[in-house]
Amino acid sequence: MKPLVIAGNWKSNKTTAEALRWLQDFKRDMTPISDYMRVILCVPFTLLYTMKEEVKVKELPIILGAENVSPFPEGAETGEESARMVKDLADWVIIGHSERRKNLGETDDLLFKKVVQAKEVGLKIIYCVPDEKTRIPANVNIVAYEPVFAIGTGTSDTPGHANEVCKIIKNKFPATPVLYGGSTSPDNVVSYIQQSAIDGVLSGGASLDPEKFADLIANAR
Ligand code: PGA
């Protein structure tokens, strides 16, 4: 059995009350997560402290991640969360999501700076790329292939094509798990994780609903 990663990305969603409700419902719906599966849930900065406490109290088998980190060291950078501040609350961080590349103009150079900052404090990185040609820093922990046409559209990449792209990435970084992301659901998750070069999924929309996310995990299991 290959080790699997199921990651969630809440994007810019949920108040604290909504996040607490989600945890409550997720605990109720969750089937036990097996030893060879890691569940990493990436959430907005505003929720990390409360969720960290609650995950501990409820003993949920969830690892928390952030969705962004500053490219700068700690200091005079208004509105930025430095890597050291993020590491205080999370073990993982998403870098390079295509929504930030597109809507905020984040370039490979900027993203590489974020990777340097994250690595310096021991944050683990899920590095997102929209295709096999995009540059990937050598020292990231997980790569997520997320084709832009599939994100939030309900039109996912075919498992076969996703596998081809993940295979090219894996050939460059043989020791790094590669995930597929883009309109994944409880219904299609198995078709992706069955592929030889795909080690799990990064799920946006489906992770917002605790029942759906628990179903996705159960089906992957
Ligand atoms: P989606 O988002 O599952 O809603 O398509 C995936 C992502 O952007 O990480």
py3Dmol code that shows the C-alpha trace and the ligand (Angstrom):
import py3Dmol

protein = """\
ATOM      1  CA  MET A   1       0.000   0.000   0.000  1.00  0.00           C
ATOM      2  CA  LYS A   2       1.511   3.382  -0.939  1.00  0.00           C
ATOM      3  CA  PRO A   3       1.419   6.203   1.609  1.00  0.00           C
ATOM      4  CA  LEU A   4      -1.313   8.697   0.750  1.00  0.00           C
ATOM      5  CA  VAL A   5      -1.781  12.397   1.401  1.00  0.00           C
ATOM      6  CA  ILE A   6      -5.242  13.924   1.449  1.00  0.00           C
ATOM      7  CA  ALA A   7      -4.946  17.694   1.670  1.00  0.00           C
ATOM      8  CA  GLY A   8      -7.693  20.277   1.986  1.00  0.00           C
ATOM      9  CA  ASN A   9      -7.537  23.941   0.995  1.00  0.00           C
ATOM     10  CA  TRP A  10     -10.219  26.188   2.467  1.00  0.00           C
ATOM     11  CA  LYS A  11      -9.027  29.235   0.501  1.00  0.00           C
ATOM     12  CA  SER A  12     -10.738  32.459   1.661  1.00  0.00           C
ATOM     13  CA  ASN A  13     -13.634  30.807   3.468  1.00  0.00           C
ATOM     14  CA  LYS A  14     -15.085  30.416   6.981  1.00  0.00           C
ATOM     15  CA  THR A  15     -15.392  32.452  10.133  1.00  0.00           C
ATOM     16  CA  THR A  16     -14.199  31.046  13.454  1.00  0.00           C
ATOM     17  CA  ALA A  17     -17.718  29.859  14.358  1.00  0.00           C
ATOM     18  CA  GLU A  18     -18.046  28.099  11.000  1.00  0.00           C
ATOM     19  CA  ALA A  19     -14.664  26.452  11.409  1.00  0.00           C
ATOM     20  CA  LEU A  20     -15.607  25.134  14.861  1.00  0.00           C
ATOM     21  CA  ARG A  21     -18.867  23.745  13.497  1.00  0.00           C
ATOM     22  CA  TRP A  22     -16.899  22.061  10.676  1.00  0.00           C
ATOM     23  CA  LEU A  23     -14.595  20.352  13.211  1.00  0.00           C
ATOM     24  CA  GLN A  24     -17.590  19.177  15.220  1.00  0.00           C
ATOM     25  CA  ASP A  25     -19.292  17.684  12.165  1.00  0.00           C
ATOM     26  CA  PHE A  26     -16.072  16.248  10.760  1.00  0.00           C
ATOM     27  CA  LYS A  27     -15.402  14.384  14.012  1.00  0.00           C
ATOM     28  CA  ARG A  28     -18.869  12.873  13.858  1.00  0.00           C
ATOM     29  CA  ASP A  29     -18.575  11.784  10.204  1.00  0.00           C
ATOM     30  CA  MET A  30     -14.972  10.758  10.164  1.00  0.00           C
ATOM     31  CA  THR A  31     -14.000   7.173   9.656  1.00  0.00           C
ATOM     32  CA  PRO A  32     -10.657   6.328  11.277  1.00  0.00           C
ATOM     33  CA  ILE A  33      -7.696   7.443   9.222  1.00  0.00           C
ATOM     34  CA  SER A  34      -5.208   4.672   8.607  1.00  0.00           C
ATOM     35  CA  ASP A  35      -1.489   4.748   9.370  1.00  0.00           C
ATOM     36  CA  TYR A  36      -0.450   5.135   5.757  1.00  0.00           C
ATOM     37  CA  MET A  37      -2.619   8.225   5.181  1.00  0.00           C
ATOM     38  CA  ARG A  38      -1.895  11.825   6.203  1.00  0.00           C
ATOM     39  CA  VAL A  39      -4.654  14.462   6.236  1.00  0.00           C
ATOM     40  CA  ILE A  40      -3.351  18.030   5.953  1.00  0.00           C
ATOM     41  CA  LEU A  41      -5.949  20.789   6.211  1.00  0.00           C
ATOM     42  CA  CYS A  42      -4.820  24.236   5.037  1.00  0.00           C
ATOM     43  CA  VAL A  43      -6.895  27.121   6.384  1.00  0.00           C
ATOM     44  CA  PRO A  44      -6.796  30.933   6.627  1.00  0.00           C
ATOM     45  CA  PHE A  45      -4.430  32.513   9.175  1.00  0.00           C
ATOM     46  CA  THR A  46      -7.403  33.846  11.140  1.00  0.00           C
ATOM     47  CA  LEU A  47      -8.501  30.294  11.997  1.00  0.00           C
ATOM     48  CA  LEU A  48      -5.190  28.607  12.754  1.00  0.00           C
ATOM     49  CA  TYR A  49      -4.937  29.336  16.487  1.00  0.00           C
ATOM     50  CA  THR A  50      -8.481  28.277  17.337  1.00  0.00           C
ATOM     51  CA  MET A  51      -8.325  25.222  15.111  1.00  0.00           C
ATOM     52  CA  LYS A  52      -4.970  24.128  16.505  1.00  0.00           C
ATOM     53  CA  GLU A  53      -6.419  24.160  20.036  1.00  0.00           C
ATOM     54  CA  GLU A  54      -9.581  22.368  18.966  1.00  0.00           C
ATOM     55  CA  VAL A  55      -7.789  19.684  16.949  1.00  0.00           C
ATOM     56  CA  LYS A  56      -5.765  18.958  20.095  1.00  0.00           C
ATOM     57  CA  VAL A  57      -8.825  18.837  22.377  1.00  0.00           C
ATOM     58  CA  LYS A  58     -10.827  16.660  19.971  1.00  0.00           C
ATOM     59  CA  GLU A  59      -7.762  14.507  19.189  1.00  0.00           C
ATOM     60  CA  LEU A  60      -8.466  14.773  15.474  1.00  0.00           C
ATOM     61  CA  PRO A  61      -5.944  13.133  13.130  1.00  0.00           C
ATOM     62  CA  ILE A  62      -5.567  16.346  11.131  1.00  0.00           C
ATOM     63  CA  ILE A  63      -2.334  18.205  10.474  1.00  0.00           C
ATOM     64  CA  LEU A  64      -2.891  21.935  10.034  1.00  0.00           C
ATOM     65  CA  GLY A  65      -1.380  24.040   7.294  1.00  0.00           C
ATOM     66  CA  ALA A  66      -1.426  27.693   6.260  1.00  0.00           C
ATOM     67  CA  GLU A  67      -2.226  28.897   2.766  1.00  0.00           C
ATOM     68  CA  ASN A  68       0.488  31.513   2.418  1.00  0.00           C
ATOM     69  CA  VAL A  69       3.687  32.845   3.967  1.00  0.00           C
ATOM     70  CA  SER A  70       5.639  36.064   3.605  1.00  0.00           C
ATOM     71  CA  PRO A  71       8.608  36.135   1.206  1.00  0.00           C
ATOM     72  CA  PHE A  72      10.345  38.464   3.679  1.00  0.00           C
ATOM     73  CA  PRO A  73      11.993  37.818   7.036  1.00  0.00           C
ATOM     74  CA  GLU A  74      10.260  39.144  10.150  1.00  0.00           C
ATOM     75  CA  GLY A  75      10.304  42.941  10.362  1.00  0.00           C
ATOM     76  CA  ALA A  76       8.822  46.060   8.819  1.00  0.00           C
ATOM     77  CA  GLU A  77       6.423  44.379   6.352  1.00  0.00           C
ATOM     78  CA  THR A  78       2.903  45.572   7.104  1.00  0.00           C
ATOM     79  CA  GLY A  79       0.254  42.893   6.722  1.00  0.00           C
ATOM     80  CA  GLU A  80       2.699  40.027   6.125  1.00  0.00           C
ATOM     81  CA  GLU A  81       2.849  36.853   8.207  1.00  0.00           C
ATOM     82  CA  SER A  82       6.491  35.794   8.508  1.00  0.00           C
ATOM     83  CA  ALA A  83       7.494  32.142   8.344  1.00  0.00           C
ATOM     84  CA  ARG A  84       8.368  32.165  12.054  1.00  0.00           C
ATOM     85  CA  MET A  85       4.877  33.425  12.918  1.00  0.00           C
ATOM     86  CA  VAL A  86       3.259  30.797  10.687  1.00  0.00           C
ATOM     87  CA  LYS A  87       5.383  28.002  12.167  1.00  0.00           C
ATOM     88  CA  ASP A  88       4.036  28.965  15.572  1.00  0.00           C
ATOM     89  CA  LEU A  89       0.602  27.755  14.475  1.00  0.00           C
ATOM     90  CA  ALA A  90       1.061  25.324  11.573  1.00  0.00           C
ATOM     91  CA  ASP A  91       3.381  22.594  10.331  1.00  0.00           C
ATOM     92  CA  TRP A  92       2.647  23.019   6.644  1.00  0.00           C
ATOM     93  CA  VAL A  93       2.137  25.815   4.142  1.00  0.00           C
ATOM     94  CA  ILE A  94       0.828  25.991   0.579  1.00  0.00           C
ATOM     95  CA  ILE A  95       3.070  27.990  -1.763  1.00  0.00           C
ATOM     96  CA  GLY A  96       2.431  28.721  -5.431  1.00  0.00           C
ATOM     97  CA  HIS A  97      -1.319  28.239  -5.704  1.00  0.00           C
ATOM     98  CA  SER A  98      -2.480  29.388  -9.130  1.00  0.00           C
ATOM     99  CA  GLU A  99      -5.105  31.722  -7.632  1.00  0.00           C
ATOM    100  CA  ARG A 100      -2.260  33.708  -6.070  1.00  0.00           C
ATOM    101  CA  ARG A 101      -0.121  33.454  -9.201  1.00  0.00           C
ATOM    102  CA  LYS A 102      -3.017  34.846 -11.255  1.00  0.00           C
ATOM    103  CA  ASN A 103      -4.912  37.229  -8.951  1.00  0.00           C
ATOM    104  CA  LEU A 104      -1.932  38.602  -7.019  1.00  0.00           C
ATOM    105  CA  GLY A 105       0.734  38.348  -9.698  1.00  0.00           C
ATOM    106  CA  GLU A 106       2.977  36.019  -7.696  1.00  0.00           C
ATOM    107  CA  THR A 107       5.981  35.040  -9.828  1.00  0.00           C
ATOM    108  CA  ASP A 108       8.317  32.060  -9.608  1.00  0.00           C
ATOM    109  CA  ASP A 109      11.001  34.366  -8.173  1.00  0.00           C
ATOM    110  CA  LEU A 110       8.702  35.575  -5.379  1.00  0.00           C
ATOM    111  CA  LEU A 111       7.543  32.024  -4.664  1.00  0.00           C
ATOM    112  CA  PHE A 112      11.135  30.823  -4.414  1.00  0.00           C
ATOM    113  CA  LYS A 113      11.727  33.504  -1.753  1.00  0.00           C
ATOM    114  CA  LYS A 114       8.744  32.177   0.203  1.00  0.00           C
ATOM    115  CA  VAL A 115      10.212  28.676  -0.003  1.00  0.00           C
ATOM    116  CA  VAL A 116      13.517  29.927   1.422  1.00  0.00           C
ATOM    117  CA  GLN A 117      11.712  31.620   4.342  1.00  0.00           C
ATOM    118  CA  ALA A 118       9.527  28.578   5.046  1.00  0.00           C
ATOM    119  CA  LYS A 119      12.464  26.169   4.942  1.00  0.00           C
ATOM    120  CA  GLU A 120      14.492  28.309   7.315  1.00  0.00           C
ATOM    121  CA  VAL A 121      11.992  27.740  10.132  1.00  0.00           C
ATOM    122  CA  GLY A 122      11.156  24.132   9.259  1.00  0.00           C
ATOM    123  CA  LEU A 123       7.736  24.668   7.699  1.00  0.00           C
ATOM    124  CA  LYS A 124       6.856  21.851   5.312  1.00  0.00           C
ATOM    125  CA  ILE A 125       5.761  22.953   1.868  1.00  0.00           C
ATOM    126  CA  ILE A 126       3.034  21.892  -0.544  1.00  0.00           C
ATOM    127  CA  TYR A 127       4.197  23.554  -3.757  1.00  0.00           C
ATOM    128  CA  CYS A 128       1.480  23.983  -6.406  1.00  0.00           C
ATOM    129  CA  VAL A 129       2.137  24.063 -10.139  1.00  0.00           C
ATOM    130  CA  PRO A 130      -0.364  24.380 -13.003  1.00  0.00           C
ATOM    131  CA  ASP A 131       1.640  22.128 -15.363  1.00  0.00           C
ATOM    132  CA  GLU A 132       4.791  20.069 -15.710  1.00  0.00           C
ATOM    133  CA  LYS A 133       6.828  22.961 -17.166  1.00  0.00           C
ATOM    134  CA  THR A 134       6.589  25.331 -14.184  1.00  0.00           C
ATOM    135  CA  ARG A 135       9.775  25.614 -12.107  1.00  0.00           C
ATOM    136  CA  ILE A 136       9.776  23.737  -8.814  1.00  0.00           C
ATOM    137  CA  PRO A 137      12.288  24.405  -6.016  1.00  0.00           C
ATOM    138  CA  ALA A 138      14.281  21.275  -5.200  1.00  0.00           C
ATOM    139  CA  ASN A 139      13.580  21.173  -1.469  1.00  0.00           C
ATOM    140  CA  VAL A 140       9.774  21.240  -1.208  1.00  0.00           C
ATOM    141  CA  ASN A 141       8.026  18.392   0.628  1.00  0.00           C
ATOM    142  CA  ILE A 142       5.025  17.786  -1.630  1.00  0.00           C
ATOM    143  CA  VAL A 143       4.233  18.966  -5.150  1.00  0.00           C
ATOM    144  CA  ALA A 144       0.603  19.459  -6.216  1.00  0.00           C
ATOM    145  CA  TYR A 145      -0.252  19.448  -9.908  1.00  0.00           C
ATOM    146  CA  GLU A 146      -3.335  21.648 -10.273  1.00  0.00           C
ATOM    147  CA  PRO A 147      -4.353  22.504 -13.858  1.00  0.00           C
ATOM    148  CA  VAL A 148      -6.050  25.906 -13.912  1.00  0.00           C
ATOM    149  CA  PHE A 149      -9.021  24.723 -15.985  1.00  0.00           C
ATOM    150  CA  ALA A 150      -9.911  22.182 -13.285  1.00  0.00           C
ATOM    151  CA  ILE A 151      -9.814  24.409 -10.196  1.00  0.00           C
ATOM    152  CA  GLY A 152     -13.271  24.997  -8.813  1.00  0.00           C
ATOM    153  CA  THR A 153     -14.919  24.276 -12.174  1.00  0.00           C
ATOM    154  CA  GLY A 154     -16.325  20.787 -11.714  1.00  0.00           C
ATOM    155  CA  THR A 155     -14.268  19.715 -14.763  1.00  0.00           C
ATOM    156  CA  SER A 156     -11.355  17.692 -13.454  1.00  0.00           C
ATOM    157  CA  ASP A 157      -8.368  16.520 -15.487  1.00  0.00           C
ATOM    158  CA  THR A 158      -8.614  12.924 -16.645  1.00  0.00           C
ATOM    159  CA  PRO A 159      -6.826  10.543 -14.263  1.00  0.00           C
ATOM    160  CA  GLY A 160      -4.678   9.322 -17.174  1.00  0.00           C
ATOM    161  CA  HIS A 161      -3.464  12.785 -18.173  1.00  0.00           C
ATOM    162  CA  ALA A 162      -2.987  13.856 -14.548  1.00  0.00           C
ATOM    163  CA  ASN A 163      -0.833  10.751 -14.087  1.00  0.00           C
ATOM    164  CA  GLU A 164       1.302  11.630 -17.124  1.00  0.00           C
ATOM    165  CA  VAL A 165       1.985  15.114 -15.733  1.00  0.00           C
ATOM    166  CA  CYS A 166       2.671  13.798 -12.211  1.00  0.00           C
ATOM    167  CA  LYS A 167       5.031  11.197 -13.709  1.00  0.00           C
ATOM    168  CA  ILE A 168       7.120  13.935 -15.373  1.00  0.00           C
ATOM    169  CA  ILE A 169       7.292  15.812 -12.044  1.00  0.00           C
ATOM    170  CA  LYS A 170       8.167  12.620 -10.178  1.00  0.00           C
ATOM    171  CA  ASN A 171      10.985  11.832 -12.596  1.00  0.00           C
ATOM    172  CA  LYS A 172      12.572  15.142 -11.609  1.00  0.00           C
ATOM    173  CA  PHE A 173      11.903  14.692  -7.864  1.00  0.00           C
ATOM    174  CA  PRO A 174      11.684  10.936  -7.230  1.00  0.00           C
ATOM    175  CA  ALA A 175      11.502  11.233  -3.441  1.00  0.00           C
ATOM    176  CA  THR A 176       8.736  13.855  -3.364  1.00  0.00           C
ATOM    177  CA  PRO A 177       5.051  12.883  -3.154  1.00  0.00           C
ATOM    178  CA  VAL A 178       2.966  14.379  -5.982  1.00  0.00           C
ATOM    179  CA  LEU A 179      -0.719  15.216  -5.551  1.00  0.00           C
ATOM    180  CA  TYR A 180      -3.441  15.976  -8.066  1.00  0.00           C
ATOM    181  CA  GLY A 181      -5.799  18.890  -7.403  1.00  0.00           C
ATOM    182  CA  GLY A 182      -8.753  20.312  -9.311  1.00  0.00           C
ATOM    183  CA  SER A 183     -12.435  19.434  -8.791  1.00  0.00           C
ATOM    184  CA  THR A 184     -11.699  16.325  -6.771  1.00  0.00           C
ATOM    185  CA  SER A 185     -14.632  14.748  -4.955  1.00  0.00           C
ATOM    186  CA  PRO A 186     -15.600  11.651  -2.962  1.00  0.00           C
ATOM    187  CA  ASP A 187     -16.724  10.140  -6.293  1.00  0.00           C
ATOM    188  CA  ASN A 188     -13.547  10.642  -8.293  1.00  0.00           C
ATOM    189  CA  VAL A 189     -10.794  10.468  -5.639  1.00  0.00           C
ATOM    190  CA  VAL A 190     -10.151   6.763  -6.123  1.00  0.00           C
ATOM    191  CA  SER A 191      -9.580   7.175  -9.875  1.00  0.00           C
ATOM    192  CA  TYR A 192      -6.674   9.538  -9.087  1.00  0.00           C
ATOM    193  CA  ILE A 193      -5.004   7.740  -6.220  1.00  0.00           C
ATOM    194  CA  GLN A 194      -5.042   4.507  -8.242  1.00  0.00           C
ATOM    195  CA  GLN A 195      -2.594   6.109 -10.702  1.00  0.00           C
ATOM    196  CA  SER A 196       1.022   5.066 -10.305  1.00  0.00           C
ATOM    197  CA  ALA A 197       2.477   8.600 -10.063  1.00  0.00           C
ATOM    198  CA  ILE A 198      -0.259  10.186  -7.908  1.00  0.00           C
ATOM    199  CA  ASP A 199       0.200  10.051  -4.129  1.00  0.00           C
ATOM    200  CA  GLY A 200      -2.990  11.827  -3.080  1.00  0.00           C
ATOM    201  CA  VAL A 201      -5.174  14.843  -3.760  1.00  0.00           C
ATOM    202  CA  LEU A 202      -5.417  18.511  -2.842  1.00  0.00           C
ATOM    203  CA  SER A 203      -9.073  19.308  -2.512  1.00  0.00           C
ATOM    204  CA  GLY A 204     -10.637  22.778  -2.385  1.00  0.00           C
ATOM    205  CA  GLY A 205     -14.439  22.825  -2.670  1.00  0.00           C
ATOM    206  CA  ALA A 206     -14.936  19.306  -1.289  1.00  0.00           C
ATOM    207  CA  SER A 207     -12.932  20.133   1.847  1.00  0.00           C
ATOM    208  CA  LEU A 208     -15.321  22.919   2.838  1.00  0.00           C
ATOM    209  CA  ASP A 209     -18.077  20.436   3.625  1.00  0.00           C
ATOM    210  CA  PRO A 210     -17.099  18.176   6.566  1.00  0.00           C
ATOM    211  CA  GLU A 211     -19.309  15.333   5.387  1.00  0.00           C
ATOM    212  CA  LYS A 212     -17.906  15.447   1.847  1.00  0.00           C
ATOM    213  CA  PHE A 213     -14.334  15.668   3.082  1.00  0.00           C
ATOM    214  CA  ALA A 214     -14.862  12.725   5.437  1.00  0.00           C
ATOM    215  CA  ASP A 215     -16.403  10.756   2.529  1.00  0.00           C
ATOM    216  CA  LEU A 216     -13.459  11.639   0.308  1.00  0.00           C
ATOM    217  CA  ILE A 217     -11.055  10.363   2.981  1.00  0.00           C
ATOM    218  CA  ALA A 218     -13.132   7.219   3.571  1.00  0.00           C
ATOM    219  CA  ASN A 219     -13.218   6.415  -0.152  1.00  0.00           C
ATOM    220  CA  ALA A 220      -9.478   7.026  -0.517  1.00  0.00           C
ATOM    221  CA  ARG A 221      -8.858   4.723   2.416  1.00  0.00           C
TER     222      ARG A 221
END
"""
ligand_1 = """\
9
PGA
P -11.094 22.587 -6.090
O -9.793 23.413 -5.678
O -10.982 21.239 -5.468
O -12.241 23.398 -5.552
O -11.112 22.511 -7.586
C -8.536 22.809 -5.642
C -7.499 23.812 -5.249
O -7.552 24.958 -5.729
O -6.603 23.520 -4.437
"""
view = py3Dmol.view(width=600, height=400)
view.addModel(protein, "pdb")
view.setStyle({"model": 0}, {"cartoon": {"style": "trace"}})
view.addModel(ligand_1, "xyz")
view.setStyle({"model": 1}, {"stick": {}})
view.zoomTo()
view.show()
